[in-house]
Amino acid sequence: MQNVTLNNGVKMPVLGFGVYQIPDHAQCRRAVADALEVGYRLIDTAAAYFNEEAVGAAIRESGIPREELFLTTKLWIQDQGYEQARRAFQASLDRLGTDYLDLYLIHQPFGDYYGSWRAMEELYEAGKIRAIGVCNFYPDRLADLCLNVRVTPAVNQVETHPFFQQRKARATMEEFGVQIESWGPLAEGAVFQNEMLKAMAERYGRTAAQLVLRWNIQRNVVVIPKSVRRERMEENFSVFDFTISDADMEAIAALDLGRSRIIDHFSADTAKWLNGHRIHD
Ligand code: NDP
């Protein structure tokens, strides 16, 4: 597996497996077991996905040594703040059945994330987390965070695919040494509707999924596609034996709309909706 090296020297696989929208325990356990068999070693979950226990069970049953895995989970808004973040971190470890995380991310840029970050810095320095980072931090919030903390985030996980390429956000990440990780690398299915991507994929003897995953990997973007189907997990994993030409990389670059069609992080309605989403009592 190809790795990227984070700003603290930790190596992270460039391709992993996401488990958003698989809340059913048995289905998630099966999916993670399949993904591990296929060869995925990075698993991306979150407290808000309600499947950390299933992920932990599948990992234990796989028999793969913990140090061969790269396990990511995320802190939800309801648990922002110094004390709450410490508690939520331990609860995630307990559900996952592990005593450390490879990557712990602030899930959304809302609530008292500075308090959370202080707790995460301490847990990182105590060796309980190998790298700490954020999700959905657009340039203003990311720059502000980087300028006001001791430990610079290692990763920013943001929606990234051909229709939303994050050029501006990426420039800020590069300035501060933050690795970009793509959520929704298949645009949650929208890439399959695009005729140009389908035709280009055919020229390479590949599928549209393989083409767009490869495109992000060639741009040094970490990708974590989700699927509950084993044949798709295999398809999404087979992206290291071909190269997209410079001309085709540019043709894909031209598809950028510069905005999300999935969620608008700049709208007050999104901030209200996400702040109101509770994941425990
Ligand atoms: P993806 O872009 O990975 O798309 C997933 C969808 O594509 C599913 O409907 C899946 O269906 C389908 N699919 C997967 N592979 C193929 C294929 N080869 N051919 C056809 N269809 C395919 O969306 P996600 O939102 O799941 O993003 C990936 C991961 O990113 C998440 O699982 C999660 O870990 C993370 N994430 C993080 C967010 C954040 O705020 N930090 C927000 C959203 C996601 P099926 O399962 O039926 O195969």
Residues whose N, C-alpha, C, O or C-beta is under 5 A from the ligand:
A	BS01	NDP	G18 V19 Y20 D44 H107 C135 Q157 S182 W183 G184 P185 L186 A187 E188 G189 A209 I224 P225 K226 S227 V228 R229 R232 E235
